[in-house]
Amino acid sequence: MTHTKPLFSTKCAICNTEGNSTELYGANFEPESFNATKFSARRVPDKTHYRIVKCNRCGLVRSDPVVSADVAAGLYHQSSFKYEDEVENLKITYGRYLKKLTKYGQKKESILEIGCGNGFFLEYAKSVGFTHVCGIEPSEDAISKASDYMKQHIICDMLNPGKFESETFDVICFFQLIDHIYDVGLLLNECYRLLKPGGLILCINHNVSALSSHLLGERSPIFDIEHTYLFDEKTLSKVFLANNFKIKEVGTTMNRISLNYLNHLLPLPSHFKTEVSSFLKYTKVAAMSFFLPLGNIYIIAGKPEGAP
C-alpha cells in the first residue's frame, strides 16, 4: 500500500513498550484518507482504520503505525463541527456524569473541557453553578459555531504543556478525546499539574471490550483512523493510575441518543441509512431520544489532597 504521509510506530500508553503486540486487524485505509472530513467529530462511520494491535503485556489496544502528531493536529484544526442536532442529548448524557462528582467533593468553581467543540457542555456547567469555565478546541469551525459568550472562553489549540498556571482548575473533563491522543501520559501529566489538590477528572470514551465491539468486530465504528488508543475499564484505570491519579469510579456509560443518530452509527450500507433517515424525518420521529448503553465507559479520577 502506498502512503502519501509517513507513518510512525506507537508505544503502549501504559507499559511504554514498542512492538510486543498481537495484530487484531490489518490496515485498510488509502492515502486520501488523510483529509479534514475523516478527522471531523462524529462523522458517518466508514470502517477506515490503521493496523490495530493489542499489547501482549497489559492488553491495551492501539493503532500502530500512525501518521505523525503534527499532521493529525493540522487535520483536527481543519475539521468540521456537524453534530449540532445531537448536542442536547450529549449535554444530558455528560451532565448526568458531571453530577456524580458531587459525592467526591467537587467544587463548582473552575472547570476546563479539553476538546470542547462549540462549548455546549461548558454552557451546561455554567448553568449548574460553575463560576469559571474554559475550553480548548482545535477546530476553527467548531468554535465559529459557539455562542458569543462561549467564544470568549474557548482557546483554539491543542492542550500543550504550560498553557495554564499550575493548580488552576477544580474539574477537568474530556469526552471521546483520550482515544485520539498520541501521548496519553503527557496529557494526564498536564491535567495533574493543572488540577488543584483534590481536583477531579471526568473522562468518557469508547469501550473496546463492550458487547457491541465484540459482536461487530472490525465493523465496529470505534476502529477508526482517528483513534490511536482504545481502552476498556481495566486499561483506562491502569493508565490513570500510572499517572498518579486515584480512581474514584469507573463504569458503563448510558448515552441519550436520537433515533436518527442511532441510524447514523449502525454498520449498514450508506444508501440504506439515507433511506432510513429520510423515513425517520418524514414520520417526525428522527429526534425521538432514549438512553442506551452504546459501548462507552466513564472514569472519575482525582488528584490526591496534599499532592504537589
C-alpha positions as protocol buffer text, in pm:
chain_id: "A"
residue {
  index: 1
  type: MET
  ca { x: 0 y: 0 z: 0 }
}
residue {
  index: 2
  type: THR
  ca { x: 135 y: 344 z: -94 }
}
residue {
  index: 3
  type: HIS
  ca { x: 106 y: 627 z: 159 }
}
residue {
  index: 4
  type: THR
  ca { x: 130 y: 997 z: 91 }
}
residue {
  index: 5
  type: LYS
  ca { x: 215 y: 1055 z: 459 }
}
residue {
  index: 6
  type: PRO
  ca { x: 495 y: 877 z: 650 }
}
residue {
  index: 7
  type: LEU
  ca { x: 377 y: 654 z: 934 }
}
residue {
  index: 8
  type: PHE
  ca { x: 539 y: 617 z: 1276 }
}
residue {
  index: 9
  type: SER
  ca { x: 524 y: 332 z: 1526 }
}
residue {
  index: 10
  type: THR
  ca { x: 341 y: 382 z: 1854 }
}
residue {
  index: 11
  type: LYS
  ca { x: 420 y: 271 z: 2209 }
}
residue {
  index: 12
  type: CYS
  ca { x: 182 y: 126 z: 2464 }
}
residue {
  index: 13
  type: ALA
  ca { x: 44 y: 416 z: 2670 }
}
residue {
  index: 14
  type: ILE
  ca { x: 53 y: 203 z: 2988 }
}
residue {
  index: 15
  type: CYS
  ca { x: 371 y: -6 z: 2985 }
}
residue {
  index: 16
  type: ASN
  ca { x: 559 y: 207 z: 2729 }
}
residue {
  index: 17
  type: THR
  ca { x: 667 y: -93 z: 2520 }
}
residue {
  index: 18
  type: GLU
  ca { x: 711 y: -68 z: 2142 }
}
residue {
  index: 19
  type: GLY
  ca { x: 618 y: -373 z: 1940 }
}
residue {
  index: 20
  type: ASN
  ca { x: 541 y: -664 z: 2179 }
}
residue {
  index: 21
  type: SER
  ca { x: 186 y: -680 z: 2044 }
}
residue {
  index: 22
  type: THR
  ca { x: -54 y: -904 z: 1856 }
}
residue {
  index: 23
  type: GLU
  ca { x: -224 y: -780 z: 1541 }
}
residue {
  index: 24
  type: LEU
  ca { x: -603 y: -775 z: 1561 }
}
residue {
  index: 25
  type: TYR
  ca { x: -681 y: -617 z: 1223 }
}
residue {
  index: 26
  type: GLY
  ca { x: -470 y: -508 z: 929 }
}
residue {
  index: 27
  type: ALA
  ca { x: -472 y: -150 z: 800 }
}
residue {
  index: 28
  type: ASN
  ca { x: -740 y: -76 z: 540 }
}
residue {
  index: 29
  type: PHE
  ca { x: -704 y: 294 z: 459 }
}
residue {
  index: 30
  type: GLU
  ca { x: -592 y: 468 z: 139 }
}
residue {
  index: 31
  type: PRO
  ca { x: -361 y: 772 z: 106 }
}
residue {
  index: 32
  type: GLU
  ca { x: -659 y: 1002 z: 50 }
}
residue {
  index: 33
  type: SER
  ca { x: -790 y: 912 z: 397 }
}
residue {
  index: 34
  type: PHE
  ca { x: -581 y: 1193 z: 546 }
}
residue {
  index: 35
  type: ASN
  ca { x: -827 y: 1476 z: 498 }
}
residue {
  index: 36
  type: ALA
  ca { x: -1022 y: 1703 z: 732 }
}
residue {
  index: 37
  type: THR
  ca { x: -1351 y: 1520 z: 669 }
}
residue {
  index: 38
  type: LYS
  ca { x: -1209 y: 1193 z: 801 }
}
residue {
  index: 39
  type: PHE
  ca { x: -1088 y: 1374 z: 1113 }
}
residue {
  index: 40
  type: SER
  ca { x: -1418 y: 1552 z: 1187 }
}
residue {
  index: 41
  type: ALA
  ca { x: -1604 y: 1454 z: 1504 }
}
residue {
  index: 42
  type: ARG
  ca { x: -1897 y: 1212 z: 1477 }
}
residue {
  index: 43
  type: ARG
  ca { x: -1880 y: 1169 z: 1102 }
}
residue {
  index: 44
  type: VAL
  ca { x: -2057 y: 874 z: 940 }
}
residue {
  index: 45
  type: PRO
  ca { x: -1855 y: 561 z: 1031 }
}
residue {
  index: 46
  type: ASP
  ca { x: -1665 y: 436 z: 727 }
}
residue {
  index: 47
  type: LYS
  ca { x: -1464 y: 141 z: 870 }
}
residue {
  index: 48
  type: THR
  ca { x: -1133 y: 309 z: 783 }
}
residue {
  index: 49
  type: HIS
  ca { x: -854 y: 236 z: 1031 }
}
residue {
  index: 50
  type: TYR
  ca { x: -483 y: 186 z: 1083 }
}
residue {
  index: 51
  type: ARG
  ca { x: -334 y: -152 z: 1171 }
}
residue {
  index: 52
  type: ILE
  ca { x: -488 y: -243 z: 1508 }
}
residue {
  index: 53
  type: VAL
  ca { x: -279 y: -428 z: 1768 }
}
residue {
  index: 54
  type: LYS
  ca { x: -314 y: -539 z: 2130 }
}
residue {
  index: 55
  type: CYS
  ca { x: -29 y: -508 z: 2379 }
}
residue {
  index: 56
  type: ASN
  ca { x: 85 y: -854 z: 2491 }
}
residue {
  index: 57
  type: ARG
  ca { x: 184 y: -719 z: 2833 }
}
residue {
  index: 58
  type: CYS
  ca { x: -110 y: -506 z: 2951 }
}
residue {
  index: 59
  type: GLY
  ca { x: -386 y: -563 z: 2694 }
}
residue {
  index: 60
  type: LEU
  ca { x: -417 y: -204 z: 2567 }
}
residue {
  index: 61
  type: VAL
  ca { x: -545 y: -183 z: 2209 }
}
residue {
  index: 62
  type: ARG
  ca { x: -379 y: 73 z: 1982 }
}
residue {
  index: 63
  type: SER
  ca { x: -319 y: 178 z: 1623 }
}
residue {
  index: 64
  type: ASP
  ca { x: 34 y: 103 z: 1502 }
}
residue {
  index: 65
  type: PRO
  ca { x: 180 y: 268 z: 1299 }
}
residue {
  index: 66
  type: VAL
  ca { x: 8 y: 609 z: 1264 }
}
residue {
  index: 67
  type: VAL
  ca { x: 59 y: 938 z: 1085 }
}
residue {
  index: 68
  type: SER
  ca { x: 261 y: 1200 z: 1277 }
}
residue {
  index: 69
  type: ALA
  ca { x: 107 y: 1404 z: 1558 }
}
residue {
  index: 70
  type: ASP
  ca { x: 170 y: 1725 z: 1364 }
}
residue {
  index: 71
  type: VAL
  ca { x: -23 y: 1600 z: 1062 }
}
residue {
  index: 72
  type: ALA
  ca { x: -312 y: 1487 z: 1281 }
}
residue {
  index: 73
  type: ALA
  ca { x: -318 y: 1824 z: 1464 }
}
residue {
  index: 74
  type: GLY
  ca { x: -344 y: 2005 z: 1130 }
}
residue {
  index: 75
  type: LEU
  ca { x: -635 y: 1785 z: 1025 }
}
residue {
  index: 76
  type: TYR
  ca { x: -820 y: 1846 z: 1352 }
}
residue {
  index: 77
  type: HIS
  ca { x: -766 y: 2220 z: 1306 }
}
residue {
  index: 78
  type: GLN
  ca { x: -941 y: 2198 z: 967 }
}
residue {
  index: 79
  type: SER
  ca { x: -1214 y: 1958 z: 1081 }
}
residue {
  index: 80
  type: SER
  ca { x: -1584 y: 2040 z: 1079 }
}
residue {
  index: 81
  type: PHE
  ca { x: -1847 y: 2056 z: 1353 }
}
residue {
  index: 82
  type: LYS
  ca { x: -2152 y: 1879 z: 1212 }
}
residue {
  index: 83
  type: TYR
  ca { x: -2339 y: 1727 z: 1505 }
}
residue {
  index: 84
  type: GLU
  ca { x: -2548 y: 2022 z: 1619 }
}
residue {
  index: 85
  type: ASP
  ca { x: -2863 y: 1807 z: 1611 }
}
residue {
  index: 86
  type: GLU
  ca { x: -2722 y: 1580 z: 1882 }
}
residue {
  index: 87
  type: VAL
  ca { x: -2588 y: 1849 z: 2116 }
}
residue {
  index: 88
  type: GLU
  ca { x: -2885 y: 1848 z: 2355 }
}
residue {
  index: 89
  type: ASN
  ca { x: -2862 y: 1472 z: 2401 }
}
residue {
  index: 90
  type: LEU
  ca { x: -2487 y: 1493 z: 2460 }
}
residue {
  index: 91
  type: LYS
  ca { x: -2544 y: 1769 z: 2714 }
}
residue {
  index: 92
  type: ILE
  ca { x: -2788 y: 1542 z: 2902 }
}
residue {
  index: 93
  type: THR
  ca { x: -2550 y: 1245 z: 2885 }
}
residue {
  index: 94
  type: TYR
  ca { x: -2241 y: 1430 z: 3002 }
}
residue {
  index: 95
  type: GLY
  ca { x: -2438 y: 1631 z: 3255 }
}
residue {
  index: 96
  type: ARG
  ca { x: -2560 y: 1323 z: 3441 }
}
residue {
  index: 97
  type: TYR
  ca { x: -2198 y: 1210 z: 3489 }
}
residue {
  index: 98
  type: LEU
  ca { x: -2084 y: 1555 z: 3596 }
}
residue {
  index: 99
  type: LYS
  ca { x: -2342 y: 1528 z: 3876 }
}
residue {
  index: 100
  type: LYS
  ca { x: -2164 y: 1215 z: 4003 }
}
residue {
  index: 101
  type: LEU
  ca { x: -1865 y: 1431 z: 4101 }
}
residue {
  index: 102
  type: THR
  ca { x: -2058 y: 1592 z: 4387 }
}
residue {
  index: 103
  type: LYS
  ca { x: -2013 y: 1286 z: 4611 }
}
residue {
  index: 104
  type: TYR
  ca { x: -1635 y: 1322 z: 4578 }
}
residue {
  index: 105
  type: GLY
  ca { x: -1621 y: 1680 z: 4700 }
}
residue {
  index: 106
  type: GLN
  ca { x: -1643 y: 1858 z: 4365 }
}
residue {
  index: 107
  type: LYS
  ca { x: -1612 y: 2235 z: 4390 }
}
residue {
  index: 108
  type: LYS
  ca { x: -1819 y: 2434 z: 4143 }
}
residue {
  index: 109
  type: GLU
  ca { x: -1555 y: 2693 z: 4077 }
}
residue {
  index: 110
  type: SER
  ca { x: -1328 y: 2640 z: 3775 }
}
residue {
  index: 111
  type: ILE
  ca { x: -1374 y: 2377 z: 3503 }
}
residue {
  index: 112
  type: LEU
  ca { x: -1172 y: 2303 z: 3190 }
}
residue {
  index: 113
  type: GLU
  ca { x: -1301 y: 2096 z: 2900 }
}
residue {
  index: 114
  type: ILE
  ca { x: -1043 y: 1964 z: 2654 }
}
residue {
  index: 115
  type: GLY
  ca { x: -1188 y: 1919 z: 2305 }
}
residue {
  index: 116
  type: CYS
  ca { x: -1496 y: 2125 z: 2385 }
}
residue {
  index: 117
  type: GLY
  ca { x: -1644 y: 2160 z: 2034 }
}
residue {
  index: 118
  type: ASN
  ca { x: -1874 y: 2462 z: 2033 }
}
residue {
  index: 119
  type: GLY
  ca { x: -1879 y: 2478 z: 2414 }
}
residue {
  index: 120
  type: PHE
  ca { x: -2223 y: 2325 z: 2469 }
}
residue {
  index: 121
  type: PHE
  ca { x: -2113 y: 2127 z: 2775 }
}
residue {
  index: 122
  type: LEU
  ca { x: -1939 y: 2426 z: 2930 }
}
residue {
  index: 123
  type: GLU
  ca { x: -2262 y: 2623 z: 2892 }
}
residue {
  index: 124
  type: TYR
  ca { x: -2431 y: 2342 z: 3086 }
}
residue {
  index: 125
  type: ALA
  ca { x: -2160 y: 2355 z: 3355 }
}
residue {
  index: 126
  type: LYS
  ca { x: -2214 y: 2730 z: 3385 }
}
residue {
  index: 127
  type: SER
  ca { x: -2589 y: 2675 z: 3421 }
}
residue {
  index: 128
  type: VAL
  ca { x: -2540 y: 2434 z: 3714 }
}
residue {
  index: 129
  type: GLY
  ca { x: -2317 y: 2670 z: 3910 }
}
residue {
  index: 130
  type: PHE
  ca { x: -1957 y: 2664 z: 3787 }
}
residue {
  index: 131
  type: THR
  ca { x: -1822 y: 3016 z: 3815 }
}
residue {
  index: 132
  type: HIS
  ca { x: -1533 y: 2993 z: 3570 }
}
residue {
  index: 133
  type: VAL
  ca { x: -1547 y: 2784 z: 3251 }
}
residue {
  index: 134
  type: CYS
  ca { x: -1272 y: 2736 z: 2994 }
}
residue {
  index: 135
  type: GLY
  ca { x: -1237 y: 2520 z: 2684 }
}
residue {
  index: 136
  type: ILE
  ca { x: -963 y: 2406 z: 2446 }
}
residue {
  index: 137
  type: GLU
  ca { x: -1068 y: 2312 z: 2092 }
}
residue {
  index: 138
  type: PRO
  ca { x: -853 y: 2270 z: 1777 }
}
residue {
  index: 139
  type: SER
  ca { x: -1137 y: 2306 z: 1523 }
}
residue {
  index: 140
  type: GLU
  ca { x: -1192 y: 2661 z: 1399 }
}
residue {
  index: 141
  type: ASP
  ca { x: -1529 y: 2555 z: 1256 }
}
residue {
  index: 142
  type: ALA
  ca { x: -1649 y: 2426 z: 1594 }
}
residue {
  index: 143
  type: ILE
  ca { x: -1555 y: 2750 z: 1770 }
}
residue {
  index: 144
  type: SER
  ca { x: -1724 y: 2956 z: 1497 }
}
residue {
  index: 145
  type: LYS
  ca { x: -2049 y: 2783 z: 1595 }
}
residue {
  index: 146
  type: ALA
  ca { x: -2016 y: 2866 z: 1964 }
}
residue {
  index: 147
  type: SER
  ca { x: -2234 y: 3130 z: 2128 }
}
residue {
  index: 148
  type: ASP
  ca { x: -2086 y: 3479 z: 2160 }
}
residue {
  index: 149
  type: TYR
  ca { x: -2042 y: 3417 z: 2532 }
}
residue {
  index: 150
  type: MET
  ca { x: -1858 y: 3086 z: 2485 }
}
residue {
  index: 151
  type: LYS
  ca { x: -1626 y: 3217 z: 2213 }
}
residue {
  index: 152
  type: GLN
  ca { x: -1466 y: 3433 z: 2481 }
}
residue {
  index: 153
  type: HIS
  ca { x: -1386 y: 3123 z: 2687 }
}
residue {
  index: 154
  type: ILE
  ca { x: -1253 y: 2884 z: 2421 }
}
residue {
  index: 155
  type: ILE
  ca { x: -890 y: 2869 z: 2310 }
}
residue {
  index: 156
  type: CYS
  ca { x: -834 y: 2741 z: 1955 }
}
residue {
  index: 157
  type: ASP
  ca { x: -546 y: 2499 z: 2010 }
}
residue {
  index: 158
  type: MET
  ca { x: -439 y: 2163 z: 2149 }
}
residue {
  index: 159
  type: LEU
  ca { x: -361 y: 2132 z: 2522 }
}
residue {
  index: 160
  type: ASN
  ca { x: 13 y: 2195 z: 2513 }
}
residue {
  index: 161
  type: PRO
  ca { x: 218 y: 2199 z: 2836 }
}
residue {
  index: 162
  type: GLY
  ca { x: 241 y: 2539 z: 3002 }
}
residue {
  index: 163
  type: LYS
  ca { x: -76 y: 2689 z: 2858 }
}
residue {
  index: 164
  type: PHE
  ca { x: -218 y: 2749 z: 3207 }
}
residue {
  index: 165
  type: GLU
  ca { x: -72 y: 2808 z: 3551 }
}
residue {
  index: 166
  type: SER
  ca { x: -42 y: 2509 z: 3782 }
}
residue {
  index: 167
  type: GLU
  ca { x: -339 y: 2424 z: 4009 }
}
residue {
  index: 168
  type: THR
  ca { x: -584 y: 2636 z: 3808 }
}
residue {
  index: 169
  type: PHE
  ca { x: -886 y: 2404 z: 3782 }
}
residue {
  index: 170
  type: ASP
  ca { x: -1114 y: 2215 z: 4020 }
}
residue {
  index: 171
  type: VAL
  ca { x: -1251 y: 1989 z: 3744 }
}
residue {
  index: 172
  type: ILE
  ca { x: -1117 y: 1882 z: 3404 }
}
residue {
  index: 173
  type: CYS
  ca { x: -1341 y: 1699 z: 3155 }
}
residue {
  index: 174
  type: PHE
  ca { x: -1282 y: 1535 z: 2821 }
}
residue {
  index: 175
  type: PHE
  ca { x: -1531 y: 1332 z: 2623 }
}
residue {
  index: 176
  type: GLN
  ca { x: -1442 y: 1096 z: 2337 }
}
residue {
  index: 177
  type: LEU
  ca { x: -1096 y: 1253 z: 2336 }
}
residue {
  index: 178
  type: ILE
  ca { x: -843 y: 1022 z: 2503 }
}
residue {
  index: 179
  type: ASP
  ca { x: -878 y: 769 z: 2218 }
}
residue {
  index: 180
  type: HIS
  ca { x: -742 y: 1036 z: 1981 }
}
residue {
  index: 181
  type: ILE
  ca { x: -440 y: 1138 z: 2189 }
}
residue {
  index: 182
  type: TYR
  ca { x: -89 y: 1044 z: 2073 }
}
residue {
  index: 183
  type: ASP
  ca { x: 82 y: 1084 z: 2412 }
}
residue {
  index: 184
  type: VAL
  ca { x: -170 y: 993 z: 2682 }
}
residue {
  index: 185
  type: GLY
  ca { x: 91 y: 1022 z: 2957 }
}
residue {
  index: 186
  type: LEU
  ca { x: 171 y: 1378 z: 2854 }
}
residue {
  index: 187
  type: LEU
  ca { x: -200 y: 1468 z: 2857 }
}
residue {
  index: 188
  type: LEU
  ca { x: -261 y: 1318 z: 3201 }
}
residue {
  index: 189
  type: ASN
  ca { x: 56 y: 1467 z: 3348 }
}
residue {
  index: 190
  type: GLU
  ca { x: -53 y: 1811 z: 3229 }
}
residue {
  index: 191
  type: CYS
  ca { x: -402 y: 1757 z: 3371 }
}
residue {
  index: 192
  type: TYR
  ca { x: -245 y: 1656 z: 3702 }
}
residue {
  index: 193
  type: ARG
  ca { x: -41 y: 1976 z: 3704 }
}
residue {
  index: 194
  type: LEU
  ca { x: -343 y: 2191 z: 3619 }
}
residue {
  index: 195
  type: LEU
  ca { x: -573 y: 2040 z: 3883 }
}
residue {
  index: 196
  type: LYS
  ca { x: -588 y: 2180 z: 4232 }
}
residue {
  index: 197
  type: PRO
  ca { x: -518 y: 1923 z: 4508 }
}
residue {
  index: 198
  type: GLY
  ca { x: -838 y: 1722 z: 4546 }
}
residue {
  index: 199
  type: GLY
  ca { x: -942 y: 1816 z: 4191 }
}
residue {
  index: 200
  type: LEU
  ca { x: -1128 y: 1570 z: 3969 }
}
residue {
  index: 201
  type: ILE
  ca { x: -1119 y: 1445 z: 3611 }
}
residue {
  index: 202
  type: LEU
  ca { x: -1429 y: 1319 z: 3430 }
}
residue {
  index: 203
  type: CYS
  ca { x: -1349 y: 1122 z: 3116 }
}
residue {
  index: 204
  type: ILE
  ca { x: -1591 y: 940 z: 2884 }
}
residue {
  index: 205
  type: ASN
  ca { x: -1469 y: 735 z: 2590 }
}
residue {
  index: 206
  type: HIS
  ca { x: -1521 y: 420 z: 2384 }
}
residue {
  index: 207
  type: ASN
  ca { x: -1504 y: 77 z: 2547 }
}
residue {
  index: 208
  type: VAL
  ca { x: -1313 y: -167 z: 2328 }
}
residue {
  index: 209
  type: SER
  ca { x: -1444 y: -456 z: 2540 }
}
residue {
  index: 210
  type: ALA
  ca { x: -1810 y: -358 z: 2507 }
}
residue {
  index: 211
  type: LEU
  ca { x: -2059 y: -617 z: 2379 }
}
residue {
  index: 212
  type: SER
  ca { x: -2111 y: -412 z: 2062 }
}
residue {
  index: 213
  type: SER
  ca { x: -1738 y: -422 z: 1990 }
}
residue {
  index: 214
  type: HIS
  ca { x: -1727 y: -799 z: 2032 }
}
residue {
  index: 215
  type: LEU
  ca { x: -2036 y: -853 z: 1817 }
}
residue {
  index: 216
  type: LEU
  ca { x: -1934 y: -619 z: 1536 }
}
residue {
  index: 217
  type: GLY
  ca { x: -1562 y: -693 z: 1539 }
}
residue {
  index: 218
  type: GLU
  ca { x: -1377 y: -494 z: 1275 }
}
residue {
  index: 219
  type: ARG
  ca { x: -1709 y: -342 z: 1162 }
}
residue {
  index: 220
  type: SER
  ca { x: -1739 y: -155 z: 1494 }
}
residue {
  index: 221
  type: PRO
  ca { x: -1722 y: 223 z: 1440 }
}
residue {
  index: 222
  type: ILE
  ca { x: -1462 y: 251 z: 1718 }
}
residue {
  index: 223
  type: PHE
  ca { x: -1199 y: 105 z: 1484 }
}
residue {
  index: 224
  type: ASP
  ca { x: -1138 y: 434 z: 1311 }
}
residue {
  index: 225
  type: ILE
  ca { x: -843 y: 618 z: 1159 }
}
residue {
  index: 226
  type: GLU
  ca { x: -885 y: 893 z: 1420 }
}
residue {
  index: 227
  type: HIS
  ca { x: -828 y: 660 z: 1715 }
}
residue {
  index: 228
  type: THR
  ca { x: -475 y: 597 z: 1842 }
}
residue {
  index: 229
  type: TYR
  ca { x: -569 y: 408 z: 2161 }
}
residue {
  index: 230
  type: LEU
  ca { x: -880 y: 213 z: 2260 }
}
residue {
  index: 231
  type: PHE
  ca { x: -945 y: 138 z: 2628 }
}
residue {
  index: 232
  type: ASP
  ca { x: -1169 y: -75 z: 2844 }
}
residue {
  index: 233
  type: GLU
  ca { x: -1237 y: -36 z: 3217 }
}
residue {
  index: 234
  type: LYS
  ca { x: -916 y: -216 z: 3317 }
}
residue {
  index: 235
  type: THR
  ca { x: -676 y: -40 z: 3080 }
}
residue {
  index: 236
  type: LEU
  ca { x: -837 y: 300 z: 3137 }
}
residue {
  index: 237
  type: SER
  ca { x: -790 y: 257 z: 3512 }
}
residue {
  index: 238
  type: LYS
  ca { x: -430 y: 142 z: 3459 }
}
residue {
  index: 239
  type: VAL
  ca { x: -332 y: 447 z: 3254 }
}
residue {
  index: 240
  type: PHE
  ca { x: -474 y: 688 z: 3513 }
}
residue {
  index: 241
  type: LEU
  ca { x: -306 y: 500 z: 3799 }
}
residue {
  index: 242
  type: ALA
  ca { x: 24 y: 504 z: 3606 }
}
residue {
  index: 243
  type: ASN
  ca { x: 0 y: 883 z: 3601 }
}
residue {
  index: 244
  type: ASN
  ca { x: -54 y: 929 z: 3977 }
}
residue {
  index: 245
  type: PHE
  ca { x: -434 y: 965 z: 3983 }
}
residue {
  index: 246
  type: LYS
  ca { x: -659 y: 793 z: 4233 }
}
residue {
  index: 247
  type: ILE
  ca { x: -956 y: 613 z: 4078 }
}
residue {
  index: 248
  type: LYS
  ca { x: -1287 y: 718 z: 4228 }
}
residue {
  index: 249
  type: GLU
  ca { x: -1528 y: 538 z: 3997 }
}
residue {
  index: 250
  type: VAL
  ca { x: -1533 y: 362 z: 3660 }
}
residue {
  index: 251
  type: GLY
  ca { x: -1825 y: 206 z: 3476 }
}
residue {
  index: 252
  type: THR
  ca { x: -2051 y: 174 z: 3173 }
}
residue {
  index: 253
  type: THR
  ca { x: -2198 y: 492 z: 3029 }
}
residue {
  index: 254
  type: MET
  ca { x: -2563 y: 525 z: 2934 }
}
residue {
  index: 255
  type: ASN
  ca { x: -2594 y: 761 z: 2639 }
}
residue {
  index: 256
  type: ARG
  ca { x: -2902 y: 960 z: 2546 }
}
residue {
  index: 257
  type: ILE
  ca { x: -2934 y: 929 z: 2169 }
}
residue {
  index: 258
  type: SER
  ca { x: -3184 y: 1013 z: 1896 }
}
residue {
  index: 259
  type: LEU
  ca { x: -3322 y: 759 z: 1651 }
}
residue {
  index: 260
  type: ASN
  ca { x: -3158 y: 948 z: 1369 }
}
residue {
  index: 261
  type: TYR
  ca { x: -2814 y: 938 z: 1530 }
}
residue {
  index: 262
  type: LEU
  ca { x: -2854 y: 569 z: 1615 }
}
residue {
  index: 263
  type: ASN
  ca { x: -2919 y: 509 z: 1245 }
}
residue {
  index: 264
  type: HIS
  ca { x: -2604 y: 712 z: 1172 }
}
residue {
  index: 265
  type: LEU
  ca { x: -2396 y: 475 z: 1389 }
}
residue {
  index: 266
  type: LEU
  ca { x: -2528 y: 143 z: 1263 }
}
residue {
  index: 267
  type: PRO
  ca { x: -2294 y: -62 z: 1039 }
}
residue {
  index: 268
  type: LEU
  ca { x: -2533 y: -61 z: 742 }
}
residue {
  index: 269
  type: PRO
  ca { x: -2486 y: 37 z: 376 }
}
residue {
  index: 270
  type: SER
  ca { x: -2489 y: 416 z: 333 }
}
residue {
  index: 271
  type: HIS
  ca { x: -2774 y: 414 z: 81 }
}
residue {
  index: 272
  type: PHE
  ca { x: -2990 y: 217 z: 325 }
}
residue {
  index: 273
  type: LYS
  ca { x: -2909 y: 457 z: 612 }
}
residue {
  index: 274
  type: THR
  ca { x: -3001 y: 751 z: 389 }
}
residue {
  index: 275
  type: GLU
  ca { x: -3341 y: 597 z: 318 }
}
residue {
  index: 276
  type: VAL
  ca { x: -3398 y: 523 z: 687 }
}
residue {
  index: 277
  type: SER
  ca { x: -3302 y: 879 z: 781 }
}
residue {
  index: 278
  type: SER
  ca { x: -3547 y: 1019 z: 526 }
}
residue {
  index: 279
  type: PHE
  ca { x: -3822 y: 794 z: 664 }
}
residue {
  index: 280
  type: LEU
  ca { x: -3749 y: 898 z: 1024 }
}
residue {
  index: 281
  type: LYS
  ca { x: -3767 y: 1266 z: 929 }
}
residue {
  index: 282
  type: TYR
  ca { x: -4082 y: 1213 z: 722 }
}
residue {
  index: 283
  type: THR
  ca { x: -4257 y: 1041 z: 1014 }
}
residue {
  index: 284
  type: LYS
  ca { x: -4125 y: 1312 z: 1250 }
}
residue {
  index: 285
  type: VAL
  ca { x: -3963 y: 1065 z: 1490 }
}
residue {
  index: 286
  type: ALA
  ca { x: -3598 y: 1134 z: 1394 }
}
residue {
  index: 287
  type: ALA
  ca { x: -3541 y: 1342 z: 1708 }
}
residue {
  index: 288
  type: MET
  ca { x: -3706 y: 1090 z: 1944 }
}
residue {
  index: 289
  type: SER
  ca { x: -3444 y: 1013 z: 2210 }
}
residue {
  index: 290
  type: PHE
  ca { x: -3379 y: 747 z: 2473 }
}
residue {
  index: 291
  type: PHE
  ca { x: -3095 y: 607 z: 2685 }
}
residue {
  index: 292
  type: LEU
  ca { x: -2884 y: 319 z: 2556 }
}
residue {
  index: 293
  type: PRO
  ca { x: -2552 y: 156 z: 2655 }
}
residue {
  index: 294
  type: LEU
  ca { x: -2367 y: 248 z: 2335 }
}
residue {
  index: 295
  type: GLY
  ca { x: -2034 y: 90 z: 2420 }
}
residue {
  index: 296
  type: ASN
  ca { x: -1884 y: 378 z: 2620 }
}
residue {
  index: 297
  type: ILE
  ca { x: -1721 y: 395 z: 2963 }
}
residue {
  index: 298
  type: TYR
  ca { x: -1664 y: 673 z: 3212 }
}
residue {
  index: 299
  type: ILE
  ca { x: -1398 y: 723 z: 3474 }
}
residue {
  index: 300
  type: ILE
  ca { x: -1378 y: 969 z: 3762 }
}
residue {
  index: 301
  type: ALA
  ca { x: -1023 y: 1014 z: 3888 }
}
residue {
  index: 302
  type: GLY
  ca { x: -876 y: 1254 z: 4141 }
}
residue {
  index: 303
  type: LYS
  ca { x: -555 y: 1434 z: 4228 }
}
residue {
  index: 304
  type: PRO
  ca { x: -492 y: 1350 z: 4594 }
}
residue {
  index: 305
  type: GLU
  ca { x: -529 y: 1619 z: 4858 }
}
residue {
  index: 306
  type: GLY
  ca { x: -188 y: 1749 z: 4956 }
}
residue {
  index: 307
  type: ALA
  ca { x: -32 y: 1637 z: 4625 }
}
residue {
  index: 308
  type: PRO
  ca { x: 245 y: 1862 z: 4488 }
}
